[in-house]
């Protein structure tokens, strides 16, 4: 399962409603559950030579819906509702707290994604 890497145009480590900020699903070093964003090795920095913060213990499981959902923890430890999106133009999965602002600022095509588990 992927982990979260702060997006390239995100100017701080917070995903909040009213902001286009986002994070990519990628490969990262391990972080503690509930941790705020931390510097860590990740797959995007290896390619783009950026130093982005990461979180890895972000997945929750809803046994009633049989779905996995990501939850980003902001730098101040608040947690906004998150949307998991497939960005077709970038061939990437991203996480944002405001899909309308994300689309307006990034001008990309996306589909909302739900990750289900089957027996």
MODELLER restraints for C-alpha pairs under 7 A, 6 or more apart:
rsr = mdl.restraints
at = mdl.atoms
rsr.add(forms.Gaussian(group=physical.xy_distance, feature=features.Distance(at['CA:2:A'], at['CA:25:A']), mean=5.40, stdev=0.5))
rsr.add(forms.Gaussian(group=physical.xy_distance, feature=features.Distance(at['CA:2:A'], at['CA:26:A']), mean=5.14, stdev=0.5))
rsr.add(forms.Gaussian(group=physical.xy_distance, feature=features.Distance(at['CA:2:A'], at['CA:27:A']), mean=5.68, stdev=0.5))
rsr.add(forms.Gaussian(group=physical.xy_distance, feature=features.Distance(at['CA:3:A'], at['CA:25:A']), mean=5.26, stdev=0.5))
rsr.add(forms.Gaussian(group=physical.xy_distance, feature=features.Distance(at['CA:3:A'], at['CA:26:A']), mean=5.21, stdev=0.5))
rsr.add(forms.Gaussian(group=physical.xy_distance, feature=features.Distance(at['CA:3:A'], at['CA:27:A']), mean=5.50, stdev=0.5))
rsr.add(forms.Gaussian(group=physical.xy_distance, feature=features.Distance(at['CA:3:A'], at['CA:28:A']), mean=5.97, stdev=0.5))
rsr.add(forms.Gaussian(group=physical.xy_distance, feature=features.Distance(at['CA:3:A'], at['CA:55:A']), mean=6.41, stdev=0.5))
rsr.add(forms.Gaussian(group=physical.xy_distance, feature=features.Distance(at['CA:3:A'], at['CA:56:A']), mean=4.70, stdev=0.5))
rsr.add(forms.Gaussian(group=physical.xy_distance, feature=features.Distance(at['CA:4:A'], at['CA:23:A']), mean=5.94, stdev=0.5))
rsr.add(forms.Gaussian(group=physical.xy_distance, feature=features.Distance(at['CA:4:A'], at['CA:24:A']), mean=5.53, stdev=0.5))
rsr.add(forms.Gaussian(group=physical.xy_distance, feature=features.Distance(at['CA:4:A'], at['CA:25:A']), mean=4.74, stdev=0.5))
rsr.add(forms.Gaussian(group=physical.xy_distance, feature=features.Distance(at['CA:4:A'], at['CA:26:A']), mean=5.84, stdev=0.5))
rsr.add(forms.Gaussian(group=physical.xy_distance, feature=features.Distance(at['CA:4:A'], at['CA:54:A']), mean=5.56, stdev=0.5))
rsr.add(forms.Gaussian(group=physical.xy_distance, feature=features.Distance(at['CA:4:A'], at['CA:55:A']), mean=5.32, stdev=0.5))
rsr.add(forms.Gaussian(group=physical.xy_distance, feature=features.Distance(at['CA:4:A'], at['CA:56:A']), mean=6.10, stdev=0.5))
rsr.add(forms.Gaussian(group=physical.xy_distance, feature=features.Distance(at['CA:5:A'], at['CA:23:A']), mean=5.22, stdev=0.5))
rsr.add(forms.Gaussian(group=physical.xy_distance, feature=features.Distance(at['CA:5:A'], at['CA:24:A']), mean=5.07, stdev=0.5))
rsr.add(forms.Gaussian(group=physical.xy_distance, feature=features.Distance(at['CA:5:A'], at['CA:25:A']), mean=6.35, stdev=0.5))
rsr.add(forms.Gaussian(group=physical.xy_distance, feature=features.Distance(at['CA:5:A'], at['CA:26:A']), mean=6.31, stdev=0.5))
rsr.add(forms.Gaussian(group=physical.xy_distance, feature=features.Distance(at['CA:5:A'], at['CA:52:A']), mean=6.42, stdev=0.5))
rsr.add(forms.Gaussian(group=physical.xy_distance, feature=features.Distance(at['CA:5:A'], at['CA:53:A']), mean=6.06, stdev=0.5))
rsr.add(forms.Gaussian(group=physical.xy_distance, feature=features.Distance(at['CA:5:A'], at['CA:54:A']), mean=4.64, stdev=0.5))
rsr.add(forms.Gaussian(group=physical.xy_distance, feature=features.Distance(at['CA:5:A'], at['CA:55:A']), mean=6.88, stdev=0.5))
rsr.add(forms.Gaussian(group=physical.xy_distance, feature=features.Distance(at['CA:6:A'], at['CA:13:A']), mean=6.81, stdev=0.5))
rsr.add(forms.Gaussian(group=physical.xy_distance, feature=features.Distance(at['CA:6:A'], at['CA:22:A']), mean=6.45, stdev=0.5))
rsr.add(forms.Gaussian(group=physical.xy_distance, feature=features.Distance(at['CA:6:A'], at['CA:23:A']), mean=4.15, stdev=0.5))
rsr.add(forms.Gaussian(group=physical.xy_distance, feature=features.Distance(at['CA:6:A'], at['CA:24:A']), mean=6.25, stdev=0.5))
rsr.add(forms.Gaussian(group=physical.xy_distance, feature=features.Distance(at['CA:6:A'], at['CA:52:A']), mean=5.71, stdev=0.5))
rsr.add(forms.Gaussian(group=physical.xy_distance, feature=features.Distance(at['CA:6:A'], at['CA:53:A']), mean=5.72, stdev=0.5))
rsr.add(forms.Gaussian(group=physical.xy_distance, feature=features.Distance(at['CA:6:A'], at['CA:54:A']), mean=6.28, stdev=0.5))
rsr.add(forms.Gaussian(group=physical.xy_distance, feature=features.Distance(at['CA:7:A'], at['CA:22:A']), mean=5.25, stdev=0.5))
rsr.add(forms.Gaussian(group=physical.xy_distance, feature=features.Distance(at['CA:7:A'], at['CA:23:A']), mean=4.39, stdev=0.5))
rsr.add(forms.Gaussian(group=physical.xy_distance, feature=features.Distance(at['CA:7:A'], at['CA:24:A']), mean=5.84, stdev=0.5))
rsr.add(forms.Gaussian(group=physical.xy_distance, feature=features.Distance(at['CA:10:A'], at['CA:21:A']), mean=4.83, stdev=0.5))
rsr.add(forms.Gaussian(group=physical.xy_distance, feature=features.Distance(at['CA:10:A'], at['CA:22:A']), mean=6.31, stdev=0.5))
rsr.add(forms.Gaussian(group=physical.xy_distance, feature=features.Distance(at['CA:13:A'], at['CA:37:A']), mean=6.50, stdev=0.5))
rsr.add(forms.Gaussian(group=physical.xy_distance, feature=features.Distance(at['CA:13:A'], at['CA:74:A']), mean=6.30, stdev=0.5))
rsr.add(forms.Gaussian(group=physical.xy_distance, feature=features.Distance(at['CA:13:A'], at['CA:75:A']), mean=6.05, stdev=0.5))
rsr.add(forms.Gaussian(group=physical.xy_distance, feature=features.Distance(at['CA:14:A'], at['CA:74:A']), mean=4.71, stdev=0.5))
rsr.add(forms.Gaussian(group=physical.xy_distance, feature=features.Distance(at['CA:14:A'], at['CA:75:A']), mean=6.21, stdev=0.5))
rsr.add(forms.Gaussian(group=physical.xy_distance, feature=features.Distance(at['CA:15:A'], at['CA:21:A']), mean=5.56, stdev=0.5))
rsr.add(forms.Gaussian(group=physical.xy_distance, feature=features.Distance(at['CA:15:A'], at['CA:22:A']), mean=6.32, stdev=0.5))
rsr.add(forms.Gaussian(group=physical.xy_distance, feature=features.Distance(at['CA:15:A'], at['CA:74:A']), mean=6.53, stdev=0.5))
rsr.add(forms.Gaussian(group=physical.xy_distance, feature=features.Distance(at['CA:15:A'], at['CA:80:A']), mean=6.78, stdev=0.5))
rsr.add(forms.Gaussian(group=physical.xy_distance, feature=features.Distance(at['CA:15:A'], at['CA:96:A']), mean=6.03, stdev=0.5))
rsr.add(forms.Gaussian(group=physical.xy_distance, feature=features.Distance(at['CA:15:A'], at['CA:97:A']), mean=5.34, stdev=0.5))
rsr.add(forms.Gaussian(group=physical.xy_distance, feature=features.Distance(at['CA:16:A'], at['CA:80:A']), mean=5.72, stdev=0.5))
rsr.add(forms.Gaussian(group=physical.xy_distance, feature=features.Distance(at['CA:16:A'], at['CA:97:A']), mean=5.10, stdev=0.5))
rsr.add(forms.Gaussian(group=physical.xy_distance, feature=features.Distance(at['CA:16:A'], at['CA:98:A']), mean=6.81, stdev=0.5))
rsr.add(forms.Gaussian(group=physical.xy_distance, feature=features.Distance(at['CA:17:A'], at['CA:97:A']), mean=5.27, stdev=0.5))
rsr.add(forms.Gaussian(group=physical.xy_distance, feature=features.Distance(at['CA:17:A'], at['CA:98:A']), mean=4.94, stdev=0.5))
rsr.add(forms.Gaussian(group=physical.xy_distance, feature=features.Distance(at['CA:18:A'], at['CA:98:A']), mean=6.17, stdev=0.5))
rsr.add(forms.Gaussian(group=physical.xy_distance, feature=features.Distance(at['CA:18:A'], at['CA:101:A']), mean=6.41, stdev=0.5))
rsr.add(forms.Gaussian(group=physical.xy_distance, feature=features.Distance(at['CA:19:A'], at['CA:98:A']), mean=6.25, stdev=0.5))
rsr.add(forms.Gaussian(group=physical.xy_distance, feature=features.Distance(at['CA:19:A'], at['CA:101:A']), mean=5.85, stdev=0.5))
rsr.add(forms.Gaussian(group=physical.xy_distance, feature=features.Distance(at['CA:20:A'], at['CA:98:A']), mean=6.30, stdev=0.5))
rsr.add(forms.Gaussian(group=physical.xy_distance, feature=features.Distance(at['CA:20:A'], at['CA:101:A']), mean=4.75, stdev=0.5))
rsr.add(forms.Gaussian(group=physical.xy_distance, feature=features.Distance(at['CA:20:A'], at['CA:102:A']), mean=4.01, stdev=0.5))
rsr.add(forms.Gaussian(group=physical.xy_distance, feature=features.Distance(at['CA:20:A'], at['CA:105:A']), mean=6.35, stdev=0.5))
rsr.add(forms.Gaussian(group=physical.xy_distance, feature=features.Distance(at['CA:21:A'], at['CA:96:A']), mean=6.25, stdev=0.5))
rsr.add(forms.Gaussian(group=physical.xy_distance, feature=features.Distance(at['CA:21:A'], at['CA:102:A']), mean=6.86, stdev=0.5))
rsr.add(forms.Gaussian(group=physical.xy_distance, feature=features.Distance(at['CA:22:A'], at['CA:94:A']), mean=6.44, stdev=0.5))
rsr.add(forms.Gaussian(group=physical.xy_distance, feature=features.Distance(at['CA:22:A'], at['CA:95:A']), mean=5.44, stdev=0.5))
rsr.add(forms.Gaussian(group=physical.xy_distance, feature=features.Distance(at['CA:22:A'], at['CA:96:A']), mean=4.54, stdev=0.5))
rsr.add(forms.Gaussian(group=physical.xy_distance, feature=features.Distance(at['CA:23:A'], at['CA:94:A']), mean=5.46, stdev=0.5))
rsr.add(forms.Gaussian(group=physical.xy_distance, feature=features.Distance(at['CA:23:A'], at['CA:95:A']), mean=5.20, stdev=0.5))
rsr.add(forms.Gaussian(group=physical.xy_distance, feature=features.Distance(at['CA:23:A'], at['CA:96:A']), mean=6.70, stdev=0.5))
rsr.add(forms.Gaussian(group=physical.xy_distance, feature=features.Distance(at['CA:24:A'], at['CA:93:A']), mean=6.00, stdev=0.5))
rsr.add(forms.Gaussian(group=physical.xy_distance, feature=features.Distance(at['CA:24:A'], at['CA:94:A']), mean=4.38, stdev=0.5))
rsr.add(forms.Gaussian(group=physical.xy_distance, feature=features.Distance(at['CA:24:A'], at['CA:95:A']), mean=6.37, stdev=0.5))
rsr.add(forms.Gaussian(group=physical.xy_distance, feature=features.Distance(at['CA:25:A'], at['CA:93:A']), mean=5.45, stdev=0.5))
rsr.add(forms.Gaussian(group=physical.xy_distance, feature=features.Distance(at['CA:25:A'], at['CA:94:A']), mean=5.67, stdev=0.5))
rsr.add(forms.Gaussian(group=physical.xy_distance, feature=features.Distance(at['CA:26:A'], at['CA:43:A']), mean=6.08, stdev=0.5))
rsr.add(forms.Gaussian(group=physical.xy_distance, feature=features.Distance(at['CA:27:A'], at['CA:42:A']), mean=5.37, stdev=0.5))
rsr.add(forms.Gaussian(group=physical.xy_distance, feature=features.Distance(at['CA:27:A'], at['CA:43:A']), mean=5.16, stdev=0.5))
rsr.add(forms.Gaussian(group=physical.xy_distance, feature=features.Distance(at['CA:28:A'], at['CA:40:A']), mean=6.67, stdev=0.5))
rsr.add(forms.Gaussian(group=physical.xy_distance, feature=features.Distance(at['CA:28:A'], at['CA:41:A']), mean=5.61, stdev=0.5))
rsr.add(forms.Gaussian(group=physical.xy_distance, feature=features.Distance(at['CA:28:A'], at['CA:42:A']), mean=4.09, stdev=0.5))
rsr.add(forms.Gaussian(group=physical.xy_distance, feature=features.Distance(at['CA:28:A'], at['CA:43:A']), mean=6.47, stdev=0.5))
rsr.add(forms.Gaussian(group=physical.xy_distance, feature=features.Distance(at['CA:28:A'], at['CA:54:A']), mean=6.63, stdev=0.5))
rsr.add(forms.Gaussian(group=physical.xy_distance, feature=features.Distance(at['CA:28:A'], at['CA:56:A']), mean=6.66, stdev=0.5))
rsr.add(forms.Gaussian(group=physical.xy_distance, feature=features.Distance(at['CA:29:A'], at['CA:40:A']), mean=5.65, stdev=0.5))
rsr.add(forms.Gaussian(group=physical.xy_distance, feature=features.Distance(at['CA:29:A'], at['CA:41:A']), mean=5.38, stdev=0.5))
rsr.add(forms.Gaussian(group=physical.xy_distance, feature=features.Distance(at['CA:29:A'], at['CA:42:A']), mean=6.38, stdev=0.5))
rsr.add(forms.Gaussian(group=physical.xy_distance, feature=features.Distance(at['CA:30:A'], at['CA:56:A']), mean=5.49, stdev=0.5))
rsr.add(forms.Gaussian(group=physical.xy_distance, feature=features.Distance(at['CA:31:A'], at['CA:55:A']), mean=5.71, stdev=0.5))
rsr.add(forms.Gaussian(group=physical.xy_distance, feature=features.Distance(at['CA:31:A'], at['CA:56:A']), mean=5.29, stdev=0.5))
rsr.add(forms.Gaussian(group=physical.xy_distance, feature=features.Distance(at['CA:31:A'], at['CA:57:A']), mean=6.26, stdev=0.5))
rsr.add(forms.Gaussian(group=physical.xy_distance, feature=features.Distance(at['CA:32:A'], at['CA:57:A']), mean=6.26, stdev=0.5))
rsr.add(forms.Gaussian(group=physical.xy_distance, feature=features.Distance(at['CA:33:A'], at['CA:57:A']), mean=4.81, stdev=0.5))
rsr.add(forms.Gaussian(group=physical.xy_distance, feature=features.Distance(at['CA:34:A'], at['CA:73:A']), mean=6.56, stdev=0.5))
rsr.add(forms.Gaussian(group=physical.xy_distance, feature=features.Distance(at['CA:35:A'], at['CA:73:A']), mean=6.79, stdev=0.5))
rsr.add(forms.Gaussian(group=physical.xy_distance, feature=features.Distance(at['CA:36:A'], at['CA:73:A']), mean=5.46, stdev=0.5))
rsr.add(forms.Gaussian(group=physical.xy_distance, feature=features.Distance(at['CA:36:A'], at['CA:74:A']), mean=5.85, stdev=0.5))
rsr.add(forms.Gaussian(group=physical.xy_distance, feature=features.Distance(at['CA:36:A'], at['CA:75:A']), mean=5.14, stdev=0.5))
rsr.add(forms.Gaussian(group=physical.xy_distance, feature=features.Distance(at['CA:36:A'], at['CA:77:A']), mean=6.33, stdev=0.5))
rsr.add(forms.Gaussian(group=physical.xy_distance, feature=features.Distance(at['CA:37:A'], at['CA:53:A']), mean=5.41, stdev=0.5))
rsr.add(forms.Gaussian(group=physical.xy_distance, feature=features.Distance(at['CA:37:A'], at['CA:54:A']), mean=5.25, stdev=0.5))
rsr.add(forms.Gaussian(group=physical.xy_distance, feature=features.Distance(at['CA:37:A'], at['CA:55:A']), mean=5.65, stdev=0.5))
rsr.add(forms.Gaussian(group=physical.xy_distance, feature=features.Distance(at['CA:37:A'], at['CA:74:A']), mean=6.97, stdev=0.5))
rsr.add(forms.Gaussian(group=physical.xy_distance, feature=features.Distance(at['CA:37:A'], at['CA:75:A']), mean=6.23, stdev=0.5))
rsr.add(forms.Gaussian(group=physical.xy_distance, feature=features.Distance(at['CA:38:A'], at['CA:53:A']), mean=4.89, stdev=0.5))
rsr.add(forms.Gaussian(group=physical.xy_distance, feature=features.Distance(at['CA:38:A'], at['CA:54:A']), mean=5.43, stdev=0.5))
rsr.add(forms.Gaussian(group=physical.xy_distance, feature=features.Distance(at['CA:38:A'], at['CA:55:A']), mean=6.84, stdev=0.5))
rsr.add(forms.Gaussian(group=physical.xy_distance, feature=features.Distance(at['CA:39:A'], at['CA:52:A']), mean=6.50, stdev=0.5))
rsr.add(forms.Gaussian(group=physical.xy_distance, feature=features.Distance(at['CA:39:A'], at['CA:53:A']), mean=4.48, stdev=0.5))
rsr.add(forms.Gaussian(group=physical.xy_distance, feature=features.Distance(at['CA:39:A'], at['CA:54:A']), mean=6.21, stdev=0.5))
rsr.add(forms.Gaussian(group=physical.xy_distance, feature=features.Distance(at['CA:40:A'], at['CA:53:A']), mean=6.19, stdev=0.5))
rsr.add(forms.Gaussian(group=physical.xy_distance, feature=features.Distance(at['CA:40:A'], at['CA:54:A']), mean=6.06, stdev=0.5))
rsr.add(forms.Gaussian(group=physical.xy_distance, feature=features.Distance(at['CA:45:A'], at['CA:51:A']), mean=5.93, stdev=0.5))
rsr.add(forms.Gaussian(group=physical.xy_distance, feature=features.Distance(at['CA:45:A'], at['CA:52:A']), mean=6.85, stdev=0.5))
rsr.add(forms.Gaussian(group=physical.xy_distance, feature=features.Distance(at['CA:58:A'], at['CA:70:A']), mean=5.17, stdev=0.5))
rsr.add(forms.Gaussian(group=physical.xy_distance, feature=features.Distance(at['CA:58:A'], at['CA:71:A']), mean=5.15, stdev=0.5))
rsr.add(forms.Gaussian(group=physical.xy_distance, feature=features.Distance(at['CA:58:A'], at['CA:72:A']), mean=6.23, stdev=0.5))
rsr.add(forms.Gaussian(group=physical.xy_distance, feature=features.Distance(at['CA:59:A'], at['CA:68:A']), mean=6.30, stdev=0.5))
rsr.add(forms.Gaussian(group=physical.xy_distance, feature=features.Distance(at['CA:59:A'], at['CA:69:A']), mean=5.53, stdev=0.5))
rsr.add(forms.Gaussian(group=physical.xy_distance, feature=features.Distance(at['CA:59:A'], at['CA:70:A']), mean=4.51, stdev=0.5))
rsr.add(forms.Gaussian(group=physical.xy_distance, feature=features.Distance(at['CA:59:A'], at['CA:71:A']), mean=6.37, stdev=0.5))
rsr.add(forms.Gaussian(group=physical.xy_distance, feature=features.Distance(at['CA:60:A'], at['CA:68:A']), mean=5.61, stdev=0.5))
rsr.add(forms.Gaussian(group=physical.xy_distance, feature=features.Distance(at['CA:60:A'], at['CA:69:A']), mean=5.34, stdev=0.5))
rsr.add(forms.Gaussian(group=physical.xy_distance, feature=features.Distance(at['CA:60:A'], at['CA:70:A']), mean=6.28, stdev=0.5))
rsr.add(forms.Gaussian(group=physical.xy_distance, feature=features.Distance(at['CA:61:A'], at['CA:67:A']), mean=5.76, stdev=0.5))
rsr.add(forms.Gaussian(group=physical.xy_distance, feature=features.Distance(at['CA:61:A'], at['CA:68:A']), mean=4.62, stdev=0.5))
rsr.add(forms.Gaussian(group=physical.xy_distance, feature=features.Distance(at['CA:61:A'], at['CA:69:A']), mean=6.47, stdev=0.5))
rsr.add(forms.Gaussian(group=physical.xy_distance, feature=features.Distance(at['CA:62:A'], at['CA:68:A']), mean=6.46, stdev=0.5))
rsr.add(forms.Gaussian(group=physical.xy_distance, feature=features.Distance(at['CA:66:A'], at['CA:116:A']), mean=5.74, stdev=0.5))
rsr.add(forms.Gaussian(group=physical.xy_distance, feature=features.Distance(at['CA:66:A'], at['CA:117:A']), mean=5.42, stdev=0.5))
rsr.add(forms.Gaussian(group=physical.xy_distance, feature=features.Distance(at['CA:67:A'], at['CA:115:A']), mean=5.49, stdev=0.5))
rsr.add(forms.Gaussian(group=physical.xy_distance, feature=features.Distance(at['CA:67:A'], at['CA:116:A']), mean=4.30, stdev=0.5))
rsr.add(forms.Gaussian(group=physical.xy_distance, feature=features.Distance(at['CA:67:A'], at['CA:117:A']), mean=5.93, stdev=0.5))
rsr.add(forms.Gaussian(group=physical.xy_distance, feature=features.Distance(at['CA:68:A'], at['CA:115:A']), mean=5.37, stdev=0.5))
rsr.add(forms.Gaussian(group=physical.xy_distance, feature=features.Distance(at['CA:68:A'], at['CA:116:A']), mean=6.27, stdev=0.5))
rsr.add(forms.Gaussian(group=physical.xy_distance, feature=features.Distance(at['CA:71:A'], at['CA:82:A']), mean=6.36, stdev=0.5))
rsr.add(forms.Gaussian(group=physical.xy_distance, feature=features.Distance(at['CA:72:A'], at['CA:79:A']), mean=6.32, stdev=0.5))
rsr.add(forms.Gaussian(group=physical.xy_distance, feature=features.Distance(at['CA:73:A'], at['CA:79:A']), mean=5.13, stdev=0.5))
rsr.add(forms.Gaussian(group=physical.xy_distance, feature=features.Distance(at['CA:80:A'], at['CA:97:A']), mean=6.08, stdev=0.5))
rsr.add(forms.Gaussian(group=physical.xy_distance, feature=features.Distance(at['CA:81:A'], at['CA:97:A']), mean=5.64, stdev=0.5))
rsr.add(forms.Gaussian(group=physical.xy_distance, feature=features.Distance(at['CA:82:A'], at['CA:95:A']), mean=6.36, stdev=0.5))
rsr.add(forms.Gaussian(group=physical.xy_distance, feature=features.Distance(at['CA:82:A'], at['CA:96:A']), mean=5.53, stdev=0.5))
rsr.add(forms.Gaussian(group=physical.xy_distance, feature=features.Distance(at['CA:82:A'], at['CA:97:A']), mean=4.54, stdev=0.5))
rsr.add(forms.Gaussian(group=physical.xy_distance, feature=features.Distance(at['CA:83:A'], at['CA:95:A']), mean=5.56, stdev=0.5))
rsr.add(forms.Gaussian(group=physical.xy_distance, feature=features.Distance(at['CA:83:A'], at['CA:96:A']), mean=5.37, stdev=0.5))
rsr.add(forms.Gaussian(group=physical.xy_distance, feature=features.Distance(at['CA:83:A'], at['CA:97:A']), mean=5.97, stdev=0.5))
rsr.add(forms.Gaussian(group=physical.xy_distance, feature=features.Distance(at['CA:83:A'], at['CA:99:A']), mean=6.83, stdev=0.5))
rsr.add(forms.Gaussian(group=physical.xy_distance, feature=features.Distance(at['CA:83:A'], at['CA:112:A']), mean=6.94, stdev=0.5))
rsr.add(forms.Gaussian(group=physical.xy_distance, feature=features.Distance(at['CA:84:A'], at['CA:93:A']), mean=6.93, stdev=0.5))
rsr.add(forms.Gaussian(group=physical.xy_distance, feature=features.Distance(at['CA:84:A'], at['CA:94:A']), mean=5.86, stdev=0.5))
rsr.add(forms.Gaussian(group=physical.xy_distance, feature=features.Distance(at['CA:84:A'], at['CA:95:A']), mean=4.73, stdev=0.5))
rsr.add(forms.Gaussian(group=physical.xy_distance, feature=features.Distance(at['CA:84:A'], at['CA:96:A']), mean=6.85, stdev=0.5))
rsr.add(forms.Gaussian(group=physical.xy_distance, feature=features.Distance(at['CA:84:A'], at['CA:112:A']), mean=5.89, stdev=0.5))
rsr.add(forms.Gaussian(group=physical.xy_distance, feature=features.Distance(at['CA:84:A'], at['CA:113:A']), mean=5.47, stdev=0.5))
rsr.add(forms.Gaussian(group=physical.xy_distance, feature=features.Distance(at['CA:85:A'], at['CA:93:A']), mean=5.56, stdev=0.5))
rsr.add(forms.Gaussian(group=physical.xy_distance, feature=features.Distance(at['CA:85:A'], at['CA:94:A']), mean=5.28, stdev=0.5))
rsr.add(forms.Gaussian(group=physical.xy_distance, feature=features.Distance(at['CA:85:A'], at['CA:95:A']), mean=6.24, stdev=0.5))
rsr.add(forms.Gaussian(group=physical.xy_distance, feature=features.Distance(at['CA:85:A'], at['CA:110:A']), mean=6.11, stdev=0.5))
rsr.add(forms.Gaussian(group=physical.xy_distance, feature=features.Distance(at['CA:85:A'], at['CA:111:A']), mean=5.53, stdev=0.5))
rsr.add(forms.Gaussian(group=physical.xy_distance, feature=features.Distance(at['CA:85:A'], at['CA:112:A']), mean=4.47, stdev=0.5))
rsr.add(forms.Gaussian(group=physical.xy_distance, feature=features.Distance(at['CA:85:A'], at['CA:113:A']), mean=5.40, stdev=0.5))
rsr.add(forms.Gaussian(group=physical.xy_distance, feature=features.Distance(at['CA:86:A'], at['CA:92:A']), mean=5.80, stdev=0.5))
rsr.add(forms.Gaussian(group=physical.xy_distance, feature=features.Distance(at['CA:86:A'], at['CA:93:A']), mean=4.55, stdev=0.5))
rsr.add(forms.Gaussian(group=physical.xy_distance, feature=features.Distance(at['CA:86:A'], at['CA:94:A']), mean=6.48, stdev=0.5))
rsr.add(forms.Gaussian(group=physical.xy_distance, feature=features.Distance(at['CA:86:A'], at['CA:110:A']), mean=5.31, stdev=0.5))
rsr.add(forms.Gaussian(group=physical.xy_distance, feature=features.Distance(at['CA:86:A'], at['CA:111:A']), mean=5.25, stdev=0.5))
rsr.add(forms.Gaussian(group=physical.xy_distance, feature=features.Distance(at['CA:86:A'], at['CA:112:A']), mean=6.33, stdev=0.5))
rsr.add(forms.Gaussian(group=physical.xy_distance, feature=features.Distance(at['CA:86:A'], at['CA:113:A']), mean=6.46, stdev=0.5))
rsr.add(forms.Gaussian(group=physical.xy_distance, feature=features.Distance(at['CA:87:A'], at['CA:93:A']), mean=6.13, stdev=0.5))
rsr.add(forms.Gaussian(group=physical.xy_distance, feature=features.Distance(at['CA:87:A'], at['CA:108:A']), mean=6.85, stdev=0.5))
rsr.add(forms.Gaussian(group=physical.xy_distance, feature=features.Distance(at['CA:87:A'], at['CA:109:A']), mean=5.93, stdev=0.5))
rsr.add(forms.Gaussian(group=physical.xy_distance, feature=features.Distance(at['CA:87:A'], at['CA:110:A']), mean=4.33, stdev=0.5))
rsr.add(forms.Gaussian(group=physical.xy_distance, feature=features.Distance(at['CA:87:A'], at['CA:111:A']), mean=6.76, stdev=0.5))
rsr.add(forms.Gaussian(group=physical.xy_distance, feature=features.Distance(at['CA:88:A'], at['CA:109:A']), mean=5.94, stdev=0.5))
rsr.add(forms.Gaussian(group=physical.xy_distance, feature=features.Distance(at['CA:88:A'], at['CA:110:A']), mean=5.74, stdev=0.5))
rsr.add(forms.Gaussian(group=physical.xy_distance, feature=features.Distance(at['CA:89:A'], at['CA:108:A']), mean=6.39, stdev=0.5))
rsr.add(forms.Gaussian(group=physical.xy_distance, feature=features.Distance(at['CA:89:A'], at['CA:109:A']), mean=6.39, stdev=0.5))
